[in-house]
Every structure is written in C-alpha cells, then in structure tokens.
Amino acid sequence: MTALPSAPTPAASAPAPAPAPQDFVRTTLDLGDARLRPWSRADIGSPTVDALIAASTDEAIALWNPLPTADRDAATKWLEARDDAWGKGTLATFALAESTRPDTLLGALTVRWTDRADGLGMIGYWLVPAARGRGLATRATRVAADWAFRTAGVRRLELAHAVENEASCRVAERCGFPAEGVLRASYRFGDGEYHDEHLHARLWSDREQVTTDR
Ligand SMILES: CC(C)(COP(=O)(O)OP(=O)(O)OC[C@H]1O[C@@H](n2cnc3c(N)ncnc32)[C@H](O)[C@@H]1OP(=O)(O)O)[C@@H](O)C(=O)NCCC(=O)NCCS
C-alpha cells in the first residue's frame, strides 16, 4: 500500500477551535424596535396565545413552518414544551415581539442542537404577515446567530429552507449563511409533499464577518 501523505501542520494563523458546546440560557435579545424573548408559561392566557392560533392559519406559515397551535389547548402545550426546553437548556426558542408592546407578536425564532457534542446547530424563523418585508427576520437571525456563537459554543449553524422559499433564501444570504447545496426531497412541508431544500450554514470561524445592508 502506498504510504499516505503526513497530515499538514496547522498554520500559525489557523483559527482557534470553537469553545465547548453549552446549554442555551434564557436571554432576551434586543433589536431596538423589537425583542427576541424566551417563550414561557407566562404567555399562557395572554394575547400571545390568540396570535399563535392566528399564525397557525397563515398560508405561508402553514406551508413552510406549520405550527401545532390551532387552538388554545394546543398552543398551551406548545408553550409549556418551549418553557421546559429552556429549563433543560436544549432549545433556544424565542418570541419576536414589539419592544414597546410586548404582547404584539411579530414572529418566532429557534436555535436547536442537531448534534450538541459536535457543536452542530440549526436556526429557523417565521414572521406574522404584518411583520414581513422590513428586514426583521434578517436582523433577528443575525442577532440570534451571534448570541449562539458567543454563548453556546455553536461551531456550525445550519439554515435550511424549501428551494421555492426565496424570501428565506435572501434572509440566509444576508445573514452570512452562504448556500452550500440542494438537499433533494429532504423535508415534508405543510402541503404534505417532500420538497428540495437549500442548505445554508455559518461557521463559528465566520462569526466576525461583517454582513452587509440592513
Ligand atoms: C421568510 C420570512 C421569515 C422572511 O422574513 P422578512 O423579514 O419578511 O424578509 P424580507 O421581507 O426582508 O425579505 C427578504 C428578501 O426576500 C425578498 N422576498 C420577499 N418575499 C419574496 C417572494 N415571495 N419571492 C421572492 N423574494 C421575496 C425580499 O424582497 C427581500 O429581498 P432583498 O434582500 O432584496 O430586500 C417571512 O416571509 C416568513 O415568515 N414567511 C413565512 C414562514 C417562512 O417561510 N419561514 C421560513 C421557513 S425556512
């Protein structure tokens, strides 16, 4: 057998490895006009529940991000599961709300571990129709991704969306998650069909990159 070449010596300028993965710790992230705040049991019985029920009926959310919050009982269970996940540190799951009117729900954003031991995470988001078209998903994703890299030891953060979802593709690109390829028939969406997805990712070592425009 031919000898394999010896492994290259790391360059002096090789980036430092990402810190060890950590639990997600309940945090509120400030976007100025809006806030990402942890979902909690305190939302049960608030106007946020009605907003969650309404969001589940929105056509785009029902297609690309189906929500199991069709009624009060379902929304309550969903909120309890989110509160519990924060307690265990396994899921960073935020409501996006107006800063001055915290009960006005704009959307949601989640960072989850895909493989915690390997520092591999996934980010996802949705906005209510009235909050779309003003760059909010972009700002929220940038802030949440920076937070996850800084505090949770995420090494690689992935973002996947159906290839037809062009708005989500733009958000990913604008947040410094370049497209890496197409996952064929990789996820069954709200229409019950498997769709191809674009896989995007941002690395811990990319975290200082300046992302442009709004
Ligand atoms: C995807 C989503 C989060 C985008 O959030 P947003 O803050 O409204 O994003 P923007 O309105 O700033 O749009 C982002 C970009 O997509 C473009 N865009 C918006 N809707 C589009 C559409 N239907 N087709 C093509 N491009 C579109 C915008 O023009 C903008 O482009 P720009 O960067 O050149 O300005 C939001 O539309 C949404 O919640 N959709 C329903 C649920 C969903 O798709 N979740 C994501 C699952 S991966």
The ligand as an ORCA input file, in Angstrom:
! r2SCAN-3c Opt
* xyz 0 1
  C     -39.269     34.074      5.222
  C     -39.596     35.266      6.102
  C     -39.170     34.967      7.527
  C     -38.804     36.479      5.552
  O     -38.822     37.496      6.511
  P     -38.907     39.059      6.122
  O     -38.348     39.839      7.258
  O     -40.304     39.325      5.719
  O     -37.954     39.156      4.904
  P     -37.951     40.377      3.877
  O     -39.325     40.872      3.605
  O     -36.971     41.357      4.363
  O     -37.498     39.687      2.566
  C     -36.236     39.170      2.446
  C     -35.899     39.263      0.978
  O     -36.728     38.338      0.242
  C     -37.419     39.026     -0.757
  N     -38.741     38.421     -0.859
  C     -39.779     38.573     -0.029
  N     -40.822     37.838     -0.443
  C     -40.420     37.236     -1.590
  C     -41.039     36.343     -2.502
  N     -42.296     35.929     -2.325
  N     -40.319     35.945     -3.583
  C     -39.048     36.337     -3.761
  N     -38.389     37.166     -2.900
  C     -39.083     37.600     -1.841
  C     -37.487     40.464     -0.307
  O     -37.619     41.337     -1.416
  C     -36.151     40.626      0.355
  O     -35.171     40.767     -0.642
  P     -33.999     41.857     -0.540
  O     -32.996     41.235      0.350
  O     -33.504     42.005     -1.915
  O     -34.591     43.096      0.048
  C     -41.121     35.590      6.093
  O     -41.508     35.875      4.789
  C     -41.981     34.458      6.649
  O     -42.155     34.350      7.861
  N     -42.527     33.611      5.781
  C     -43.432     32.510      6.203
  C     -42.748     31.388      7.026
  C     -41.401     31.007      6.468
  O     -41.216     30.941      5.269
  N     -40.451     30.732      7.372
  C     -39.115     30.340      6.992
  C     -39.024     28.874      6.800
  S     -37.367     28.425      6.313
*
